[in-house]
C-alpha cells in the first residue's frame, strides 16, 4: 500500500512541476496525468490549491475554445 501512496505523491509532484514550468495546465491534462493513480478528493483539492498558490492557471479548454470563437466575430 505504501507503494501506491508513493506513486501518487510522485505523480502529484510531476503535475506540480509541469504546471510551474508551463504556467498553466488544462483540466484534461491533469486528468490524463492522474488517470493511473488513486487519489482521494482531499488530495485532488490540495493539488488544485497548491497549483493556484504556485501561480499555475488551471484552465478548462472547452471554455477557452468558446472564448476564441467569440473573439473571431
N, CA, C and O atoms as a DFTB+ gen file, in Angstrom:
292 C
 N C O
     1  1       0.819      -1.203       0.000
     2  2       0.000       0.000       0.000
     3  2       0.857       1.259       0.000
     4  3       0.478       2.268      -0.594
     5  1       2.001       1.206       0.658
     6  2       2.895       2.358       0.679
     7  2       3.379       2.688      -0.727
     8  3       3.613       3.855      -1.042
     9  1       3.532       1.666      -1.581
    10  2       3.969       1.901      -2.949
    11  2       2.959       2.745      -3.712
    12  3       3.349       3.641      -4.460
    13  1       1.670       2.476      -3.538
    14  2       0.635       3.263      -4.202
    15  2       0.671       4.705      -3.723
    16  3       0.522       5.628      -4.524
    17  1       0.866       4.906      -2.443
    18  2       0.936       6.251      -1.880
    19  2       2.155       6.999      -2.415
    20  3       2.071       8.182      -2.745
    21  1       3.283       6.303      -2.498
    22  2       4.490       6.923      -3.033
    23  2       4.309       7.277      -4.501
    24  3       4.736       8.345      -4.941
    25  1       3.679       6.388      -5.262
    26  2       3.414       6.648      -6.675
    27  2       2.521       7.874      -6.822
    28  3       2.780       8.739      -7.658
    29  1       1.484       7.946      -6.020
    30  2       0.574       9.088      -6.077
    31  2       1.326      10.381      -5.784
    32  3       1.133      11.381      -6.475
    33  1       2.176      10.368      -4.768
    34  2       2.942      11.567      -4.435
    35  2       3.893      11.959      -5.562
    36  3       4.058      13.145      -5.848
    37  1       4.516      10.981      -6.197
    38  2       5.417      11.260      -7.320
    39  2       4.649      11.886      -8.480
    40  3       5.117      12.848      -9.089
    41  1       3.484      11.347      -8.783
    42  2       2.679      11.865      -9.889
    43  2       2.182      13.269      -9.554
    44  3       2.203      14.151     -10.413
    45  1       1.742      13.484      -8.334
    46  2       1.298      14.823      -7.931
    47  2       2.439      15.826      -8.059
    48  3       2.223      16.959      -8.489
    49  1       3.647      15.421      -7.690
    50  2       4.812      16.301      -7.815
    51  2       5.112      16.579      -9.291
    52  3       5.480      17.699      -9.646
    53  1       4.959      15.571     -10.146
    54  2       5.173      15.761     -11.585
    55  2       4.174      16.769     -12.151
    56  3       4.539      17.621     -12.960
    57  1       2.923      16.670     -11.728
    58  2       1.897      17.611     -12.180
    59  2       2.277      19.026     -11.750
    60  3       2.197      19.964     -12.543
    61  1       2.687      19.175     -10.504
    62  2       3.082      20.481      -9.986
    63  2       4.290      21.024     -10.743
    64  3       4.306      22.196     -11.121
    65  1       5.292      20.195     -10.964
    66  2       6.492      20.630     -11.688
    67  2       6.154      21.068     -13.115
    68  3       6.648      22.093     -13.586
    69  1       5.311      20.289     -13.802
    70  2       4.920      20.629     -15.158
    71  2       4.134      21.941     -15.181
    72  3       4.341      22.787     -16.051
    73  1       3.244      22.094     -14.227
    74  2       2.461      23.326     -14.137
    75  2       3.342      24.541     -13.904
    76  3       3.136      25.587     -14.519
    77  1       4.310      24.411     -13.031
    78  2       5.237      25.527     -12.770
    79  2       6.038      25.866     -14.019
    80  3       6.270      27.037     -14.317
    81  1       6.455      24.845     -14.741
    82  2       7.263      25.048     -15.951
    83  2       6.456      25.765     -17.035
    84  3       6.953      26.685     -17.686
    85  1       5.203      25.332     -17.221
    86  2       4.383      25.863     -18.312
    87  2       3.542      27.063     -17.916
    88  3       3.160      27.863     -18.770
    89  1       3.251      27.196     -16.630
    90  2       2.422      28.318     -16.175
    91  2       0.936      28.021     -16.176
    92  3       0.151      28.748     -15.568
    93  1       0.544      26.939     -16.865
    94  2      -0.871      26.552     -16.869
    95  2      -0.988      25.079     -17.250
    96  3      -0.113      24.505     -17.898
    97  1      -2.089      24.500     -16.829
    98  2      -2.446      23.128     -17.195
    99  2      -3.944      23.103     -17.450
   100  3      -4.706      23.819     -16.800
   101  1      -4.358      22.282     -18.389
   102  2      -5.794      22.131     -18.617
   103  2      -6.327      21.024     -17.705
   104  3      -5.579      20.171     -17.226
   105  1      -7.619      21.064     -17.483
   106  2      -8.251      20.007     -16.692
   107  2      -8.034      18.652     -17.342
   108  3      -7.835      17.650     -16.655
   109  1      -8.071      18.623     -18.680
   110  2      -7.853      17.366     -19.403
   111  2      -6.440      16.845     -19.178
   112  3      -6.249      15.646     -18.972
   113  1      -5.446      17.735     -19.216
   114  2      -4.061      17.315     -18.995
   115  2      -3.883      16.744     -17.594
   116  3      -3.226      15.720     -17.410
   117  1      -4.467      17.406     -16.621
   118  2      -4.375      16.924     -15.242
   119  2      -5.034      15.550     -15.134
   120  3      -4.500      14.648     -14.490
   121  1      -6.190      15.397     -15.765
   122  2      -6.893      14.116     -15.748
   123  2      -6.063      12.989     -16.341
   124  3      -6.028      11.885     -15.800
   125  1      -5.395      13.271     -17.456
   126  2      -4.554      12.259     -18.095
   127  2      -3.383      11.898     -17.189
   128  3      -3.057      10.721     -17.034
   129  1      -2.755      12.896     -16.594
   130  2      -1.608      12.642     -15.725
   131  2      -1.992      11.841     -14.479
   132  3      -1.188      11.070     -13.955
   133  1      -3.207      12.029     -14.020
   134  2      -3.650      11.370     -12.780
   135  2      -4.443      10.084     -13.024
   136  3      -4.878       9.443     -12.067
   137  1      -4.637       9.700     -14.278
   138  2      -5.536       8.585     -14.571
   139  2      -5.108       7.255     -13.961
   140  3      -5.954       6.409     -13.674
   141  1      -3.819       7.062     -13.761
   142  2      -3.348       5.772     -13.251
   143  2      -3.096       5.760     -11.750
   144  3      -2.596       4.776     -11.205
   145  1      -3.444       6.854     -11.087
   146  2      -3.231       6.908      -9.634
   147  2      -4.554       7.053      -8.911
   148  3      -5.489       7.696      -9.389
   149  1      -4.599       6.445      -7.765
   150  2      -5.794       6.504      -6.935
   151  2      -5.570       7.566      -5.870
   152  3      -4.863       7.338      -4.889
   153  1      -6.184       8.739      -6.073
   154  2      -6.044       9.795      -5.072
   155  2      -7.426      10.173      -4.558
   156  3      -8.433      10.051      -5.255
   157  1      -7.435      10.625      -3.340
   158  2      -8.700      10.992      -2.710
   159  2      -9.142      12.375      -3.177
   160  3      -8.368      13.126      -3.771
   161  1     -10.385      12.688      -2.897
   162  2     -10.918      14.006      -3.235
   163  2     -10.139      15.095      -2.500
   164  3      -9.906      16.175      -3.042
   165  1      -9.739      14.805      -1.264
   166  2      -8.964      15.765      -0.481
   167  2      -7.600      16.019      -1.120
   168  3      -7.135      17.158      -1.164
   169  1      -6.955      14.949      -1.617
   170  2      -5.655      15.104      -2.279
   171  2      -5.797      15.904      -3.570
   172  3      -4.936      16.723      -3.892
   173  1      -6.879      15.670      -4.307
   174  2      -7.106      16.403      -5.541
   175  2      -7.349      17.886      -5.245
   176  3      -6.810      18.753      -5.932
   177  1      -8.144      18.170      -4.242
   178  2      -8.398      19.554      -3.841
   179  2      -7.100      20.226      -3.393
   180  3      -6.851      21.389      -3.708
   181  1      -6.285      19.486      -2.661
   182  2      -4.996      20.005      -2.231
   183  2      -4.097      20.307      -3.421
   184  3      -3.374      21.304      -3.416
   185  1      -4.134      19.451      -4.446
   186  2      -3.346      19.682      -5.658
   187  2      -3.781      20.983      -6.319
   188  3      -2.936      21.804      -6.678
   189  1      -5.083      21.184      -6.483
   190  2      -5.574      22.411      -7.113
   191  2      -5.178      23.643      -6.304
   192  3      -4.822      24.673      -6.877
   193  1      -5.236      23.544      -4.991
   194  2      -4.833      24.654      -4.126
   195  2      -3.342      24.936      -4.277
   196  3      -2.931      26.091      -4.378
   197  1      -2.533      23.874      -4.292
   198  2      -1.090      24.014      -4.448
   199  2      -0.750      24.630      -5.800
   200  3       0.125      25.492      -5.888
   201  1      -1.436      24.193      -6.852
   202  2      -1.208      24.771      -8.172
   203  2      -1.550      26.259      -8.174
   204  3      -0.797      27.068      -8.714
   205  1      -2.666      26.616      -7.582
   206  2      -3.063      28.030      -7.522
   207  2      -2.041      28.842      -6.730
   208  3      -1.667      29.940      -7.143
   209  1      -1.590      28.309      -5.597
   210  2      -0.599      29.003      -4.770
   211  2       0.723      29.189      -5.507
   212  3       1.458      30.144      -5.256
   213  1       1.019      28.250      -6.433
   214  2       2.260      28.323      -7.204
   215  2       2.097      29.203      -8.453
   216  3       3.033      29.352      -9.238
   217  1       0.921      29.773      -8.625
   218  2       0.684      30.644      -9.771
   219  2       0.381      29.906     -11.058
   220  3       0.507      30.470     -12.145
   221  1      -0.018      28.646     -10.943
   222  2      -0.331      27.840     -12.118
   223  2      -1.825      27.972     -12.414
   224  3      -2.664      27.687     -11.560
   225  1      -2.141      28.406     -13.625
   226  2      -3.539      28.516     -14.031
   227  2      -4.053      27.147     -14.454
   228  3      -3.414      26.449     -15.241
   229  1      -5.210      26.772     -13.928
   230  2      -5.875      25.544     -14.353
   231  2      -7.022      25.991     -15.237
   232  3      -7.938      26.685     -14.796
   233  1      -6.952      25.576     -16.502
   234  2      -7.919      26.070     -17.474
   235  2      -8.804      24.943     -17.982
   236  3      -8.398      23.783     -18.049
   237  1     -10.005      25.315     -18.332
   238  2     -10.948      24.392     -18.958
   239  2     -10.909      24.701     -20.444
   240  3     -11.409      25.742     -20.870
   241  1     -10.326      23.819     -21.237
   242  2     -10.125      24.081     -22.657
   243  2     -11.419      24.339     -23.394
   244  3     -11.423      25.104     -24.359
   245  1     -12.516      23.732     -22.978
   246  2     -13.792      23.950     -23.656
   247  2     -14.205      25.414     -23.522
   248  3     -14.674      26.016     -24.489
   249  1     -14.036      25.984     -22.344
   250  2     -14.371      27.385     -22.119
   251  2     -13.447      28.264     -22.945
   252  3     -13.893      29.241     -23.547
   253  1     -12.164      27.927     -22.979
   254  2     -11.192      28.686     -23.742
   255  2     -11.547      28.669     -25.236
   256  3     -11.437      29.693     -25.909
   257  1     -11.969      27.518     -25.751
   258  2     -12.341      27.411     -27.164
   259  2     -13.532      28.300     -27.467
   260  3     -13.571      28.924     -28.527
   261  1     -14.501      28.377     -26.570
   262  2     -15.652      29.247     -26.770
   263  2     -15.219      30.701     -26.791
   264  3     -15.730      31.493     -27.582
   265  1     -14.273      31.057     -25.919
   266  2     -13.742      32.418     -25.905
   267  2     -13.058      32.752     -27.214
   268  3     -13.204      33.867     -27.714
   269  1     -12.322      31.823     -27.778
   270  2     -11.643      32.026     -29.057
   271  2     -12.668      32.282     -30.163
   272  3     -12.448      33.130     -31.028
   273  1     -13.767      31.567     -30.138
   274  2     -14.800      31.738     -31.164
   275  2     -15.417      33.119     -31.092
   276  3     -15.646      33.741     -32.130
   277  1     -15.693      33.615     -29.901
   278  2     -16.330      34.916     -29.764
   279  2     -15.375      36.040     -30.148
   280  3     -15.833      37.103     -30.566
   281  1     -14.080      35.844     -30.022
   282  2     -13.107      36.862     -30.399
   283  2     -13.003      36.989     -31.907
   284  3     -12.652      38.058     -32.406
   285  1     -13.300      35.922     -32.650
   286  2     -13.178      35.925     -34.094
   287  2     -14.302      36.696     -34.768
   288  3     -14.155      37.123     -35.914
   289  1     -15.414      36.880     -34.082
   290  2     -16.579      37.536     -34.684
   291  2     -16.358      39.011     -34.892
   292  3     -17.245      39.704     -35.390
